[in-house]
Amino acid sequence: MKTSLARLCRLLLALVLCWAPLAMAGHVITAVTEELPPYNMTVDGELTGMATEVVKAVLEEAGEDVRIRSMPWARAYDIALNNENVLIYSVARTPQREPLFKWVGVIAPTRWYLFSLPGTEFDLKTLDDARQYQIATVKADVGEQYLIDKGFAVGRNLQSSNKYEHNYQKLKAGRVDLWISNELNAHYLVRQASGDPNEVAVPQLSLDDLGGADGLCMAFSRDTSDEVVERFRQALARVRADGRYDAIVAKWLK
């Protein structure tokens, strides 16, 4: 009897030990983003940027040691839509995206425009005026989704790329007329390309109705526990409350 009981205990212990790693693995967080300078960008092999610094501060505050993976936006977006426990940033919060994620909060300011090269002007009074032009977009990003929702189409008046710098290269080469982007990213890429810290992209039309005007966010995939999401919301609130958020943003806006 004692021998049978001992064997049963050993069997139960073995089952627990085998199950524990699987149970723990279900709560491991995967963090994904894209190359969107100056919000998220790889410099000398290290992922940095305004939004990345805020996210790293939130991860530290939440007590999570997570490696952030940078990849093309369409891939990061797909991973976040179709897997559990995925943290994604910098993502604009729009009505279209609202039910797709569990939102943590804003991690960086942003404003959206149709831009052109310095020295060029377009008489754009409304978005309809831009339909006659070729516009550079990034696959599956909020700018492309916004324009498609307004009746634009890839292959007709939208040219889609995987990287933001590819769009600026298209603009310089004359392959597109306009470029939809957020303000900080557009100015950063123009300055990097020209070497002139005072040169900026030229905004031709403000897109005030583009969702996410309050800023870029961090969010979790739908198959993430509410407890994890709430823990990150509280961590972000503390990072904002103690001045760390403002200090990071101010550094990158210099």
Secondary structure, 3 states (H helix, E strand, C coil): CHHHHHHHHHHHHHHHHHHHHHHHHCCCCEEEECCECCCEEEECCEEECHHHHHHHHHHHHCCCCCCEEECCHHHHHHHHHHCCCEEEEEEECCCCCHHHEEEEEEEECCCEEEEECCCCCCCCCCHHHHCCCCEEEECCCHHHHHHHHCCCCECCCEEEECCHHHHHHHHHHCCCCEEEEEHHHHHHHHHHHHCCCCCCCEEEEECCCCCCCCCEEEEEECCCCHHHHHHHHHHHHHHHHCCHHHHHHHHHCC
